[in-house]
Amino acid sequence: MTTSIGQKTHLPPTKQGIKRLMLDLLSVETKKDYSDLIKQVDVDINRDIAVDSLNMVDIAIDLEDRLGITIEDRDLIPERLRSLDKFADFLLAKVTEQQNPVSSSKERE
């Protein structure tokens, strides 16, 4: 989807949509189908998905592109990456911050 000035509109802006996107990217990266994991309350990325650190870097790059955000190396900490739910919360906050940079900077003041 594009806006009137030709900029890409980055979706999905919902937590569930972000989780689905992450599972799709994980499936492509690992060549395994993880679509059924969306039904689980939470997914332990280390336990439930066969993904290594290089896969996660590739997925982070894809997420940056698809969501229009920047993920710093320091953001990819084990506690955040372990849980699909926590990582989706983090990504949703990044998307919200990117879409509303003025209100995000005011909240930090």
C-alpha positions as CSV (number, residue, x, y, z in Angstrom):
1,M,0.0,0.0,0.0
2,T,1.3,3.5,-0.8
3,T,0.3,7.0,0.3
4,S,-0.4,9.8,-2.1
5,I,3.3,10.9,-2.0
6,G,4.5,7.4,-2.8
7,Q,5.7,6.3,0.6
8,K,5.1,2.8,1.7
9,T,2.5,2.3,4.5
10,H,3.9,-0.3,6.8
11,L,1.5,-2.8,8.2
12,P,0.4,-4.6,10.3
13,P,0.0,-2.2,13.1
14,T,-1.7,-4.6,15.5
15,K,0.0,-7.0,18.0
16,Q,-1.7,-10.0,16.4
17,G,-0.7,-8.9,12.9
18,I,2.9,-8.4,14.1
19,K,2.9,-11.9,15.6
20,R,1.5,-13.4,12.4
21,L,4.2,-11.5,10.4
22,M,6.9,-12.8,12.7
23,L,5.7,-16.4,12.4
24,D,5.6,-16.0,8.6
25,L,9.1,-14.7,8.5
26,L,10.3,-17.4,10.9
27,S,8.7,-20.0,8.7
28,V,10.4,-18.7,5.6
29,E,13.8,-18.4,7.4
30,T,13.7,-21.9,8.9
31,K,11.7,-23.6,6.1
32,K,9.2,-24.9,8.6
33,D,5.5,-24.1,9.1
34,Y,4.8,-22.3,12.4
35,S,1.4,-20.9,11.4
36,D,-0.3,-23.1,14.1
37,L,1.7,-21.3,16.8
38,I,-0.5,-18.2,16.4
39,K,-3.2,-20.0,18.4
40,Q,-1.0,-20.4,21.5
41,V,-1.2,-17.9,24.3
42,D,2.6,-17.4,24.1
43,V,5.4,-18.9,22.2
44,D,8.9,-19.5,23.5
45,I,11.0,-18.7,20.4
46,N,13.9,-20.7,21.7
47,R,11.9,-23.8,22.6
48,D,9.1,-23.8,20.1
49,I,10.9,-22.6,17.0
50,A,14.2,-23.8,15.6
51,V,15.9,-20.5,15.1
52,D,19.5,-19.5,15.7
53,S,21.0,-16.0,16.2
54,L,21.8,-15.6,12.4
55,N,18.2,-16.4,11.6
56,M,17.0,-13.8,14.1
57,V,19.3,-11.1,12.6
58,D,17.8,-11.8,9.2
59,I,14.3,-11.7,10.6
60,A,15.1,-8.5,12.4
61,I,16.2,-6.9,9.1
62,D,13.0,-8.1,7.4
63,L,10.9,-6.7,10.3
64,E,12.6,-3.4,10.0
65,D,11.8,-3.2,6.3
66,R,8.3,-4.4,6.6
67,L,7.3,-2.4,9.7
68,G,9.3,0.8,8.8
69,I,11.3,0.7,12.1
70,T,14.9,0.5,13.2
71,I,15.9,-2.3,15.6
72,E,19.2,-1.6,17.3
73,D,21.6,-4.4,18.1
74,R,21.1,-3.6,21.8
75,D,17.3,-4.2,21.3
76,L,17.9,-7.9,20.5
77,I,18.3,-9.1,24.0
78,P,17.6,-12.8,25.0
79,E,14.8,-11.8,27.4
80,R,12.9,-10.0,24.7
81,L,13.6,-12.6,22.0
82,R,12.6,-15.6,24.1
83,S,8.9,-14.7,24.0
84,L,7.0,-14.1,20.8
85,D,4.5,-12.1,22.8
86,K,7.1,-9.8,24.4
87,F,8.9,-9.3,21.1
88,A,5.6,-8.4,19.4
89,D,4.9,-5.9,22.2
90,F,8.4,-4.4,21.6
91,L,7.8,-4.2,17.9
92,L,4.4,-2.7,18.3
93,A,5.9,0.0,20.5
94,K,8.5,0.7,17.9
95,V,5.9,1.0,15.1
96,T,3.8,3.3,17.3
97,E,6.8,5.4,18.0
98,Q,7.7,5.6,14.3
99,Q,4.1,6.6,13.4
100,N,3.9,9.2,16.2
101,P,7.4,10.6,16.7
102,V,6.2,13.8,18.3
103,S,4.1,12.3,21.0
104,S,6.8,9.7,21.7
105,S,9.4,12.3,22.2
106,K,7.1,14.3,24.5
107,E,6.5,11.2,26.6
108,R,10.2,10.9,27.2
109,E,10.5,14.4,28.5
